[in-house]
Amino acid sequence: MTLLPTRQLATEYGAVRIAERAGTSAAAPLVLVHGYPDNLQIWSRLVAALDTDRRVIAFDWPGLGHSATFAGGATPFQVARQFIAVIDALGFDRVVPVGFDMGAHAIVAAAAREPGRIDRLVLTNFLADGTVPTSWDIDVMRKLGLNRLVLRYGTRIVFERAQSTFLVTDSLSCDVRDDLWSAFRRPEVRAHLRRMCVGYQAALPRVTRLYPEIEAETLIVWADSDPHFPLAQAHAVVDALPHASLDVIEHASHWFMWEAPGKLARSIEAFLNS
């Protein structure tokens, strides 16, 4: 079994599924933030690979994964408030978020709007700049009418396409694959994702304008073989953030927390110990 053990956490946005690895350090906990079509279980190998005595948390966003259905707002700024609600419910004053894919935009918004809650910051493989080329898959999901059709009628196609392009040298274990699929196939999850696609596309210019405001030391760690978000995306955000450094993970694709967990763990640990 590679699945992380989970429990439900009560928040103001409903019950949120979380996984937690205990730690003895008083340092700010690591909080792992997923994208789509995945959920917290995509972090399972990284959690096992991390050599740290900090607490490590992963969670499913409200309305996604196996968290409670949520029909509210879905812009990065509204999702940022959900992130703050989760760390409030956990009793954390300051955290180190690891923002991935669609989760990264919300973490950028949280870091700019709630700087006192962010100790350090890790961002990885996301649509950092809407003017920099991405894959045709991302272009489709950025178009309102097309993403609605794809998420409503192409559920299996989207999920299989993710697996075939998000991984280069590995594949998901059966238990993780089943957990991700059982969540993504829920109609209410895909309905929420459609709202997120709309909200994120409209808000992307506002998110990118926040980069210069981020005060926290930031690690941009990027998989160099991601066909959807090439390294040009990483350079765009590194150039815009005032306190950012870049670490490139070679020969790994979008789900590199699964494919290269040891390399990602060492990158994060070096950043936290610097």
Salt bridges, closest charged atoms under 4 A:
GLU20 OE1 - ARG7 NH2 3.34
GLU20 OE2 - ARG55 NH2 2.24
ASP38 OD2 - HIS34 ND1 3.97
ASP60 OD2 - ARG17 NE 2.73
ASP88 OD1 - ARG117 NH2 2.81
ASP101 OD1 - HIS254 NE2 2.73
ASP119 OD1 - ARG94 NH2 3.49
ASP137 OD2 - ARG161 NE 2.67
ASP137 OD1 - HIS228 ND1 3.96
GLU160 OE2 - ARG156 NH1 3.01
GLU160 OE2 - ARG177 NH2 2.75
ASP170 OD2 - ARG45 NH1 2.55
ASP179 OD2 - ARG17 NH2 2.99
ASP179 OD1 - HIS66 NE2 3.78
GLU188 OE2 - ARG186 NE 3.05
ASP226 OD2 - HIS254 ND1 2.63
GLU250 OE1 - HIS251 NE2 3.95
GLU269 OE1 - ARG266 NE 2.82
